[in-house]
Each structure stands twice: as structure tokens, then as C-alpha cells.
Amino acid sequence: MRILSFLIALSVAAFVIIYPRAIASDMSSVPHGWLLLGMSFCFVYGVGFKARNRFLAFLFSPLVAWTCVGVASFMIFFQTPVA
């Protein structure tokens, strides 16, 4: 699962750098919070970081990381704001 998380983070980073227009047509409606959080959490988990704190271990888990990326992808694909 670590390699999958790392590959998801790399693909999100590459997609944002190569084709930023796919995320938003204007700068006011970019769901960058969810996307960058998910990408960062995927990187942290993907490189093998193991937190001793239970909260940080949960925060950097693939469950949270993939959920953040999924919410951002949903928002980008359907162009709908989610809280």
C-alpha cells in the first residue's frame, strides 16, 4: 500500500504541474486544500514515515490520504464545492 500511496502522490503532483487548467478554470474555485492535503499525506505514508502518536498515525494513514484525494477528485470532476 505504501508504493500505491507514493504513486498516487506522484501522479497528483505531476498532473497539477503539467496541466493545472484541469483542476480549475479560474483561481477562485480551486479545491487545492483537499488535493494538496491528500497528496501530502500520501507522500508521508508512501515514503515510510511511521508516527508514534496515534492521532498522527491515523492522520497519515492511507484511509485519510486517499479520502482527501478522492474528495478533491470528485470536486474537480463534477465542479461542485464540498464544504
Sequence and secondary structure as in RCSB ss.txt:
>XXXX:A:sequence
MRILSFLIALSVAAFVIIYPRAIASDMSSVPHGWLLLGMSFCFVYGVGFKARNRFLAFLFSPLVAWTCVGVASFM
IFFQTPVA
>XXXX:A:secstr
 HHHHHHHHHHHHHHHHH GGGT SSGGG  HHHHHHHHHHHHHHHTT   SSHHHHHHTSHHHHHHHHHHHHHH
HHHT    
